[in-house]
Amino acid sequence: MIHPLVKGGTSLLDAYKILEEVGVFQGAHVADLGCGGNGHFVSPTSVMVGKSGHVYALDIQKNVLHNVESRVQLQKITNVSTVWSNLEKYAAARIPEGTCDYAFLVNVLFQNTDYTTIVKEAKRILKADKGHLVVIEWKKAASPLGPPLDFRVDSATLVSSAEKEGYTLVRTFDPGVYHYGLLFKRS
């Protein structure tokens, strides 16, 4: 398997390791909600889900989506769709309801204020009773990298918000030195 790595990206978060950790499988449909300019998870996810799977790369910044589209075209990836949307507006993402096996929120929530709507939007696109939400955020602790402490979201706060929206915490996991990982199941 070829690992299309973003320079320096795996030193913080190894996308392949994380995708394996949470059980992404061949044929899965995955939404990367807030994919970012490098689309760090997009190419690895497209490889993991294979030709029978699909990846939705979603972001609010159109230039970010243009960068992801360019990378996908250069790598001749055919199972990725870019989607422009504001995650803080419920049902704004043009992803069909109940179609995704996984929704990823990686380093997204610290940049937003309305966690409840974002978690609801992820739930909307996830398959009922079997879809999984993967949240990876900066630990709420001093570190040489990352956003200021007061922007970081405490894991207990995220667990509480997700459970109020009908998710069940499956487990926590360690995605890297400066981050925590949460795997939820949609009920």
C-alpha positions as CSV (number, residue, x, y, z in Angstrom):
1,M,0.0,0.0,0.0
2,I,1.3,3.5,-0.9
3,H,1.1,5.9,1.9
4,P,0.6,9.5,0.5
5,L,1.9,11.4,3.5
6,V,1.8,15.1,3.9
7,K,5.2,16.4,4.9
8,G,5.5,16.7,8.6
9,G,1.9,15.6,9.1
10,T,2.6,12.2,10.6
11,S,4.8,13.6,13.3
12,L,1.7,14.9,15.1
13,L,-1.1,12.7,13.7
14,D,-0.5,9.5,11.8
15,A,-3.6,9.2,9.7
16,Y,-3.1,5.6,8.7
17,K,-2.6,4.5,12.3
18,I,-5.7,6.5,13.4
19,L,-7.9,5.1,10.6
20,E,-6.8,1.5,11.6
21,E,-7.3,2.3,15.3
22,V,-11.0,3.3,14.8
23,G,-11.7,0.5,12.3
24,V,-12.2,2.2,9.0
25,F,-12.8,-0.5,6.4
26,Q,-12.9,-1.2,2.7
27,G,-16.2,0.1,1.3
28,A,-16.9,2.6,4.1
29,H,-18.3,6.0,3.5
30,V,-16.4,8.6,5.5
31,A,-16.9,12.3,6.0
32,D,-13.9,14.4,7.0
33,L,-15.7,17.4,8.5
34,G,-13.3,20.3,8.4
35,C,-10.7,18.6,6.3
36,G,-8.2,21.5,6.3
37,G,-5.9,22.8,3.5
38,N,-3.7,19.7,3.4
39,G,-6.5,17.3,3.6
40,H,-4.3,15.3,5.9
41,F,-6.8,12.5,6.3
42,V,-8.4,12.6,2.8
43,S,-5.8,10.6,0.8
44,P,-5.2,8.0,3.5
45,T,-8.9,7.5,4.0
46,S,-9.5,7.1,0.2
47,V,-6.9,4.3,0.2
48,M,-8.4,2.6,3.3
49,V,-12.0,2.6,2.0
50,G,-10.9,1.5,-1.5
51,K,-12.8,1.9,-4.8
52,S,-16.1,0.7,-3.2
53,G,-15.9,3.3,-0.5
54,H,-16.2,7.1,-0.6
55,V,-14.7,10.1,1.2
56,Y,-16.5,13.5,1.6
57,A,-13.9,16.2,2.3
58,L,-15.9,19.1,3.8
59,D,-14.7,22.6,4.7
60,I,-16.0,26.1,5.0
61,Q,-13.1,27.6,3.2
62,K,-13.4,27.4,-0.6
63,N,-9.6,27.7,-1.1
64,V,-9.1,24.7,1.2
65,L,-11.4,22.7,-0.9
66,H,-9.6,23.8,-4.1
67,N,-6.3,22.6,-2.6
68,V,-7.8,19.2,-1.7
69,E,-9.3,18.9,-5.2
70,S,-5.9,19.6,-6.7
71,R,-4.2,17.0,-4.5
72,V,-6.9,14.4,-5.3
73,Q,-6.5,15.1,-9.1
74,L,-2.7,14.8,-8.9
75,Q,-3.0,11.5,-7.1
76,K,-5.6,10.3,-9.5
77,I,-8.0,9.6,-6.6
78,T,-11.6,9.0,-7.8
79,N,-13.5,8.2,-4.6
80,V,-13.4,11.7,-3.0
81,S,-16.0,14.5,-3.2
82,T,-15.3,18.0,-1.8
83,V,-18.3,19.7,-0.1
84,W,-18.5,23.3,0.9
85,S,-20.4,23.9,4.1
86,N,-20.7,25.6,7.4
87,L,-20.7,22.9,10.1
88,E,-22.4,25.3,12.5
89,K,-25.6,25.3,10.3
90,Y,-27.6,22.2,10.7
91,A,-28.3,20.2,7.5
92,A,-26.1,22.6,5.4
93,A,-23.7,19.9,4.3
94,R,-24.7,18.4,1.0
95,I,-24.1,14.9,2.2
96,P,-27.1,12.5,2.1
97,E,-28.6,11.8,5.5
98,G,-27.7,8.5,7.1
99,T,-25.1,7.5,4.5
100,C,-21.8,7.6,6.3
101,D,-20.1,5.0,8.4
102,Y,-17.7,7.5,9.9
103,A,-17.6,11.2,10.5
104,F,-14.2,12.7,11.5
105,L,-13.7,15.9,13.4
106,V,-10.0,16.4,13.6
107,N,-8.7,19.7,15.2
108,V,-12.0,21.3,14.3
109,L,-14.0,22.0,17.5
110,F,-11.4,24.3,19.0
111,Q,-12.0,26.6,16.1
112,N,-15.8,26.7,16.6
113,T,-18.2,27.8,19.3
114,D,-21.3,25.7,18.5
115,Y,-20.3,22.1,19.3
116,T,-23.9,21.0,19.7
117,T,-24.8,21.8,16.1
118,I,-21.6,20.3,14.7
119,V,-22.2,17.1,16.6
120,K,-25.9,17.1,15.4
121,E,-24.8,17.6,11.8
122,A,-22.4,14.6,12.1
123,K,-25.2,12.5,13.5
124,R,-27.5,13.5,10.6
125,I,-25.1,12.1,8.0
126,L,-24.1,9.0,10.0
127,K,-25.9,5.6,9.6
128,A,-28.4,5.0,12.4
129,D,-27.2,2.5,15.1
130,K,-23.9,1.9,13.5
131,G,-22.3,5.1,12.3
132,H,-19.2,6.3,14.3
133,L,-18.1,9.8,15.2
134,V,-14.3,10.2,15.6
135,V,-13.2,13.3,17.5
136,I,-9.5,14.2,17.7
137,E,-8.7,17.5,19.5
138,W,-5.8,19.2,21.3
139,K,-5.3,18.1,24.9
140,K,-6.3,20.8,27.4
141,A,-2.7,21.1,28.6
142,A,0.2,23.4,27.9
143,S,2.2,22.3,24.9
144,P,4.8,23.8,22.5
145,L,2.3,23.4,19.6
146,G,-1.3,24.1,19.1
147,P,-3.9,26.8,19.9
148,P,-4.0,28.7,23.2
149,L,-5.3,26.8,26.2
150,D,-8.5,28.7,26.4
151,F,-9.4,27.7,22.8
152,R,-8.9,24.0,23.5
153,V,-11.9,21.8,24.3
154,D,-11.9,19.6,27.4
155,S,-12.6,15.9,26.5
156,A,-15.2,15.6,29.3
157,T,-17.1,18.6,27.8
158,L,-17.1,16.9,24.4
159,V,-18.3,13.5,25.8
160,S,-21.1,15.3,27.6
161,S,-22.2,17.2,24.5
162,A,-22.1,14.1,22.3
163,E,-24.0,11.9,24.9
164,K,-26.8,14.6,25.1
165,E,-27.1,14.3,21.3
166,G,-27.6,10.5,21.5
167,Y,-24.0,9.2,21.0
168,T,-22.4,6.5,23.1
169,L,-18.7,6.7,23.9
170,V,-17.2,3.5,22.6
171,R,-13.7,4.3,23.9
172,T,-10.9,6.8,24.1
173,F,-7.7,6.4,22.2
174,D,-4.3,8.0,22.0
175,P,-3.8,9.6,18.5
176,G,-0.6,11.4,19.4
177,V,1.4,13.3,22.1
178,Y,-0.6,16.5,22.0
179,H,-4.1,15.2,21.2
180,Y,-6.8,13.0,22.6
181,G,-9.1,10.8,20.6
182,L,-12.8,9.8,21.2
183,L,-14.7,7.2,19.3
184,F,-18.5,7.4,19.6
185,K,-21.3,5.3,18.1
186,R,-24.5,6.9,16.8
187,S,-27.6,5.5,18.5
